[in-house]
Amino acid sequence: MPTVMSNHFSVKCGAFLAIAACALALPPAAGAGVQIWFSAAGNPVPVVRDGTTIRAAVEQLLAGPTPAERGQGIRSAVPLRTPLLSVTVERRIVTVDLGARFAAGRDEAALGGRVGQLVRTVRAIPSVRGVRILIEGGVPVGLFPGYDLRRPVAAPAERSTPAPQTRDLQQRLVDLGFLAPSGVTGIADVQTSTAVLGFQKWANLSRDGALGSTTVATLVRATRPSPALRVPGRRIEVQLRRQVGLLIQGNKVVRTVHISSGTGGLTPRGSFSIYRKERYSWSVPFKVWLPWASYFTGGIAFHEFAPVPTYPASHGCVRVSRYDAPMLFGFAESGTRVDVFDEAALS
């Protein structure tokens, strides 16, 4: 799944609504109607509309200001006729899936305005603690935990927000396919660092495994990686320059993992397929057990090994961390295609 930097936005502001997704009803104390946020003279302004569900609030926002409201100078940054694909609620998180029209254009300020209106509108509903925005079912592409967008922002000094929390950033890594859902612990542990290394490699950042300011700033605006090749079916791309492995199904990246290939170019380039799998494989030349081994050419395999440095360091195999090796082993079925290449050679 695509390039790391994007002008598309997505917002996930904390956690979410503890009601069944099928109901989507407002709490009894929500008051008459729903509060819809537009703008006037560059400032956020609310209007009250009829409605009793979260979906109704979003639909009213997408419908835009009424002619009377426009006569009062009220405007919307959300493009007219933006399709609403779905609204779901899970664990007090409201997920709004919109058509691509919502993210159209390259004006970052306009996109930010759209996101702000949607988040303010949904978070005006009591009990909502967070909003996730998807574009046509894609992953969230922005993370702004701690925002209280129910209040107008009147001065630049009020626009600063708390730094994203570890749990939010871990969820972001899950959303982008760098971390397993079980890794969302709120603790910046080794598993998180391993996922961060994979992200830093993909984003061409300094590779230290730490959630520093540059990494976080890039992470909150990133999109899921996309394959370099367009090939149908289940396969794995090993991108040697980045030192990552992309697990791909139907030209969509399921997971991106931090790997270390053969030093000095020892990992063969080309297209291969998984032909042998062993839960524990004994390496005769190096006299060591190789857990979760999936062989794709000769004696070259994906397997668990420690350490997995940020650079090519193996004797030719593709090293994978203990956090990703079992998952990759399960994905790499017999016959699964494996493409190994230097990305620069494709350009």
N, C-alpha and C positions, 0 to 999 in steps of 0.2 A: 503493500500500500504506500504514495507520492512524495514529492520533495518535502523537506522538513519545514521550510518557512512558507507561510500561507497568509493571504489577506482575509481568509475566512476565519470566522470567530466561532467559538463555542464557549458556553459558560457553565461552570459547575460551582455553585456558591455554597458549599457546606454539605449538609445531608438533605433529608426530604420528608414528604407527607405520609404519615402512618395510616393510610386508608387503602382499601383495595383498588387496584388499577382499573377495574371494571366500573367502579362507582364514580370516581372523580368528582364527588360532590363537595361543595364548600362546607366548612364547619357551620354549625347553627348560628354562631355569633358573627358571621361574616357581614351581616347588615344587608340593606336593600341593594341588590344589584352587585356588579363587579366594578372594580376600579381599573381603568385602562390608562396607561401612561403614553402620552404623546409629547410634543414639545411646542414651545412658543417663544419666539425671540431668543432661541438658543438655549432655553432652560426647560427642564422636565416639568410637565404639568399633567395632573390626573383629571380624567372625566369619569363620571359614573354611568354605567350602562346596565341594561337589564341582563340577568343571567344568574344561574345558580350552580354552575360547574366550572372547573378549571378550563375545560375545553371551550366553553362559551366565552370565557375571558380572552383566550388566545384568538378565537375566531373574530371577536369584536376588534381586537388589536389589528388583525390582518385586514379587516374591512376598512380601516382607516377612519379619519375624522369625517363627521357628517358635514353636509354643506353649511349648516349653521355654525359648526365649530370652525370650519375653515374660514368663515367670514369673521371669526374672532381672532384669526391669526394662528390657529392651532394646526400643526403640521405633523407628518409622520415620516420617519426615515425608512420604514419598511416598504418595499416595493409592492404596489397594488397587484392583486391576483397571485400573491405568494401562496402556493398550495400548503395546506396543513395535512400531513400524512398520518400522524398519530400523536396522541398525548397519553402517557402512561405514568404511573406513580408507583414507586417501590422504596420502602424504607425512608419515606419522607423526602425522596428525591423525585422531582417532576422532570420527566424527559419529554421534550417537544421535538418531533421529527418534522422538518419542513422541506419543501421543494427547493431545488437548486437556485430558484429565483431569489431567495432570501440572501444568498451569498454572492449574487452577481455583482460585477464591477470590481474595480481595483482601488476605490477610494476608501482608505482605511478609516477615516473619520466617520464616513457614512455607515460603514459596517459596524463600527463601535456604537453608533447611535441606534442601529437596529437591535443589537444585542442588549443595549441598555434598556430600551423600551420593553422588550420581551421579558427581561429578568425583573424589571420593576413591576410589570403587570402581574406576573405569576407570584412574585414574592410579596405583593400587597395582600395576598390571601393568607389569613392567619394559619399558623402551623407550618407553612412552607419554609424550609430552611435551605433549599438549594434548587438550582435549575441546571439541567443539562440540555444543550441544544445539539441536535443532529441534523445533518444535511443529507437527505435521501438515504437514511439508514446508515450513514457513515459514522465513524467514531467522533467523539467530541474533539474539537480542535482548539480549545482554549480553556484556561483554568484560572478562575479569579475567586478563590475562597475568601470569605470574610467581608465581601462587599455588602453593604446595606444600601441597595439601590432604590429603596422606598423613599429615601430623602433626596430632594433636589440638591445638586452640587452647585453651589453658588460661587465658590472661589477656588483657585488652583490649590491653595493650601489644604482644602478639604478632600482633595482627590487621592491622597495617598491611602493605601490599603495595607493591611497586615500581610506579611510574607506568607506564601502558601505553607500549610502545615505538611509534615512528612506523610501523613496518611493520604492527604489530597494528592500529593505528588506521586505516591505509590499507585493510587488509583489511576492517575494520568498515564503512568507507565503501563498499567494493565490495559487501559483503553487503546493505547497505541501498539500493543502487542509485544512489549519488551519484558513483561513480568507476568507470572502466573497470578491469578486472583488470590491464591493463598498467601502471596507476598505482601498483601495489604495489612500491615500489623501496626503501623504508627511508629515503628522503630527503624531507624536507618541502619539496617543490619547488612551482612555480607551479601545476602540474596538481592537486596535493593542495590547495593553497589555494583553487583554483576549486571543487573538490568540497566543501570545508569551507564556503565561502560558500553553496553550495546548501543544505547541511544547516542552517546557521545561519538562513537564511531560512525554511526549512520549520519549524524548531523555535522560531521567533520569538525568536532570540537576537541579541545585538549582532553586527553584520556586519563582521568584520575579517579573516576568512579564516585566522585563527590557531587552533592547537590549544591554547587556553588551558584553565585548570582547569574553568571552567563548561561550555565546549563539550565537553571530554572526558567530564565527568561525565554530561552529557546524551546524548552519543553512545553510551556503553557500555550505556545502558538503553533506547535508542530502538528503535522498530519501523519497518518499511518504510512509507513514505507510502501513503495510500490515496486513490483519486479522490474528488472532491467530488460528482460526478455518477455515476449508475448507467446506463451506456449500453453495449450490447454492441459487440464488434468492436474494431478497431484505431483509436485516436484519440489526440489530444494535448489536454491541458488547459493553458491559459495562465492561471495564477492571478496576477492583477495586484497584489493587495495584497502577497503574499509575493514576487512577482517570480521565480517558478519556472515551469518547464515540465515537465509530467508526461507521459511517454510510456507509454501504457496499451494493454494487450492483454487482452481478456476481463475487464475490470474489475480487472486487476492491474497495478500500476505496474512497468514494466520498468526505467525510469530516471527520475531527477529531475535536471533541469539548471538551473543558474544562468543567468538571462536578464536582459535589460534591455529593457523595452517603450517605447512612445512617451511622451515627456514631455508633460505637460498633458493626458493622456487621449487622445492621438492614435491609439493602437491601437484599432481598432473592437471593440466587444463584440458577442458573438453566436456563432452556430454556423455554421461555414464548412467548406470542404473544400479539400484541396490540388488545384490545377488546373494548375499549371505548375512545372516543376523545371529549374534550370539550374546546372550545375557552376560556371560563372562567369557572373554576370549583371551587365550594365552598367547602372548607374543613370543615366538621362539627366538628371534634374533636379539630381543631386548629383555627377555626373561622377566616379563611383568604382566600382570592381569590387566585387561582392558575392559572395564564394565560397559554395558550398553553399546556394544559394537555393531555397527551397520556398515558392511563393506560394499564399496561401489566400484573399485577397480584394483585388481591385484591384491596386495596386502594393505591397501589404503582404506581407512574406515573413519566414520564419525565415532567417537567414543568419549566417555568421561575420563578426565585426567586432571591432575592438579600439579602445578598451577596452569591457569589459562591466561598467559600474559596478553598485553595489548598488541603484540607484534607476532609475526610468524616465528615459531620456536620448536615445532615438532620435527620428527624425522620423515614427515610426509602426510601423516594422518591429520584429521581435523579434530582438534581438542575441543571439548565442550564441558562446561562446568557441571557440577553435581546437581545444580538446581534445574538445568535444562536437559541434561542427558536422557533421563527416562522419557520425557515428553517427546524429544526428537526421535528416540528409538521407536516409540509407538507410532509416530507420524510416518517414519521411513519404512513403509511396507516393502516387501519384496517386489521388485520391478519399478519402484518409484524412481523417476528420473532425477539425476543430479547434474547440474550445470556448474562448472567451476571456471571462473574467468577473472581477468583483471578488468575492472569497469572502464579503465582508460582506453582499453583496446576496442571497446564498443563505440566510442565517440568518434 
